[in-house]
Amino acid sequence: MEENANTPSLKSQSAWLLFAKVVGFVFSFLLPFLVVRFLAQDSVGVYRQIFQVIINANAILPLGVAMSAYYYLSREPDRRASAVFNILIFNAVVGGLACLALYLYPQMIGGLFHSDEITRLAPVVGLVISFWILGSFLETVAVANQEPRWATVFIILAQFTKSALMIAAVMIFQTVESIVYAALVQALLQTAVLLVYLNSRFPRFWKSFDLSFLREQLAYALPYGIAGLMWTLQTDVHNYFVGYRFSAADYAVYAYGCFQLPLVTMLSESVSSVLIPKMSRLQALGDKPEMIRLTSRAMQKLAFFFLPIYAFLMITAHTFIVTLFTRNYERAVPIFMINLTLLPLYVWISDPIVRSFKELGRYLLILRVFVLVALVSALYFGIRHFDLTGMILIVVIAAIFEKVVSTVMIMRRLGVKRSDAALLSGVGKTALCTAAAALATFLFYWQFEPVFAGLGTRLAQEVLGFAKISLIDLVSGTLVLGLSFAVFAPIYLLSANYAGIIEDDEKRSVSQFVVRLRQGAGKFFGRTSETKI
């Protein structure tokens, strides 16, 4: 089974997807920034609770069946249309059942958070969940169909329309209800685009239903999906304990303390989604050494970004939270720092390997059931005796335990040897470069943060004329973060280049990008000048 020469490379596919997600991040970045400034803290808590339910439902209810597209579209060319139609049917059924349940029993989620507002909005939330589950298959099927450029277009357009609709709702109506309806409109738009794409790539796919194949597809996907369900519960169940025990305002503080950096998720998902079909092919060939090599290379690429992000944010955590979310969320700083400890663990991507070995999916499911039971027990004890910081500490300990045990399990299945540790030399070099940059930045931040924060405050008040505290903190915090980054980035990049972490082809790619950017800017401004003349 040889890979088609025309198939985009791992680096090319990952680059396209990462580009799309970074652009999407730019579009979506304003939403949390505006929400905390336009809504009262109680309303922010309700908003976060509702979208916690929506996001978790979108992750849990499809049970990972959509991910089977990576497996079957690359291995079963004669059953590609059946594979996507089966996924569409399954997603429609589970989404429809969720919608019906929330329509009939709206108190299911309202009672969970002790919120009459959530109970009132539950039927609309059900519609959002139903169509988000359907529409979310768009990006997955484009990547599985080896069309990263179309996936890029879909991601960018989806993020643009979602951000535009939800930001407009926040700024114009300033209510949680308006944001929910904006999300519903976005879900409907994305579902319509999905159906058009499927019909163009798999003509008359709706006529290809095969019940026996559906059973086979579910048998493959469900063990991984249930393991994913366990993972989602493991990573997010703490939010429901906090929402049940603490007020909506406290929940808002906790939610932003657990703030997930979008860039981190983008990088992980971009690399993981491209690795899954490649690992599947390598496993079919029995090429475990190449699976190890490819995983090590992916770890190096992720470490290059994740380790410096972790170090920089640990140093500037207080300024980062206050600048982004205002002083009202200052209590989120220790929660943020504890939760940030998980970031280095994301360097290790295990999902592509686990999905390549059916037996690993079953073992992982057992492990996650065990971890989930232990976590729920600890959280139940925690809501009676711990504050918000103690709750997130329980979550981090459980995640570290699960990561260590699953890593040992995967290494044994791949037959990893001690000599393979040499493949991670780049990760070690990255850690040293990060440490050097972090030390210099810590000394700068410790010594000069009060000075530049004061300078930023005067700039905001005397030059810009700001009187609102949140705007003053935004200016001063941005100045401190910018100067700290100006210290960190050059030291890290220069040391990484000296250590040979940045490869020659990556340097050439950056140089070519800069040249094209300059040429494009030159043409644009040249035309502008000619037009004026």
Buried (B, 14 or more C-beta within 10 A) or exposed (E): EEEEEEEBEBBEBBBBBBBBBBBBBBBBBBBBBBBBBBBBBBBBBBBBBBBBBBBBBBBBBBBBBBBBBBBBBBBBEEBBBBBBBBBBBBBBEBBBEBBEBBBEBBEBBBBBBEBEBBBEBBBBBBBBBBBBBBBBBBBBBBBBBBBBBBBBBBBBBBBBBBBBBBBEBBEEBBBBBBBBBBBBBBBBBBBEBBBEBBEEBBEEBBEBEBEEBBEBBBEBBBBBBBBBBBBBBBBBBBBBBBBEBBEBBBBBBBBBBBBEBBBBEBBBBBBBBBBBBBBBBBBEEEBBBBBBBBBBBBBBBBBBBBBBBBBBBBBBBBBBBBBBBBEBBBBBBBBBBBBBBBBBBBBBBBBBBBBBBEEBBBBBBEBBBBBBEBBBEBBEEBBEEBBBBBBBBBBBBBBEBBBEBBBEBBBEBBEBEEEBEEBBBBBEBBBBBBBBBBEBBBEBBEEBBEEBBEBBBEBBBEEEEBEEEBBBBBBBBBBBBEBBEEBBBEBBBBBBEEBEBBEEEEEEEEEEEEEEEEEEEEEEEEEEEEEEE
